[in-house]
């Protein structure tokens, strides 16, 4: 596997390398996610128990399948304001800490690439040493994403309302679909091109790192979009299947929340490792391009 760290990879090789790493170094990468994000999920469990959520499902599960689905929907509808507030707080903390976990995975991958040993604690400590730089860059990236998503949606909503009032509803629906697809096709490449800011912050001490990310991903935009769609789709399928099964058995309970959190850590680990594989693949390609450019300059005749 060591040789695969140092050469550009195809789409399939990126996926293969990611899942091989997740399998071979599962303990290391999962431990990183568990140490950084796990305490937040423990806080969520504590808040749920404090607000009266039962640890196990109160009702029996021997009834008809459709009755279990109806019961689960009713349980979710009965969640209190305290539950929703607790979820909001924990999700906000996760958003703050997730880039730290990604940074730790990047640092771990860098050690593996250089055939060096590491522990989860070492790379986490190194990532936290850049906490404020990572947080500042992540806030800037998040604000850009917010503007890219919600400003077009706001404008799109106004246009659709005007279209409904002035034209046939079918025309408004077609217009909404076309505009939505157009916005999506604009957001995906832009957000992807800027998404490697974290590597620039961690390894180059550049804040916010957006320019470095833009240069690094040059010429690979839709390839990168496709890679991240596949990673997120795989993570979503895994999460949906596992949570769907346990939700019908456990309902809205603390135990179900614990299982959901473990699944979230696992799927986040897959995406984080995939992110690291893609980032270093881009660096390998960039370094190779720079080397070729230097050779071409050296071999070119001087005036």
JOCORCOR-V81548 format. One record per run of one state. SS is the DSSP state (A for helix, B for strand, O for the rest). FROM is the first residue (numbers start at 0). TO is the last residue. If there is no record, write none. Layout:
ss: (SS;SS)
from: (FROM;FROM)
to: (TO;TO)
This chain:
ss: (O;A;O;A;O;A;O;A;O;A;O;A;O;A;O;A;O;A;O;A;O;A;O;A;O)
from: (0;1;6;10;24;25;50;64;77;80;113;119;128;130;166;168;194;196;204;209;216;220;250;253;299)
to: (0;5;9;23;24;49;63;76;79;112;118;127;129;165;167;193;195;203;208;215;219;249;252;298;302)
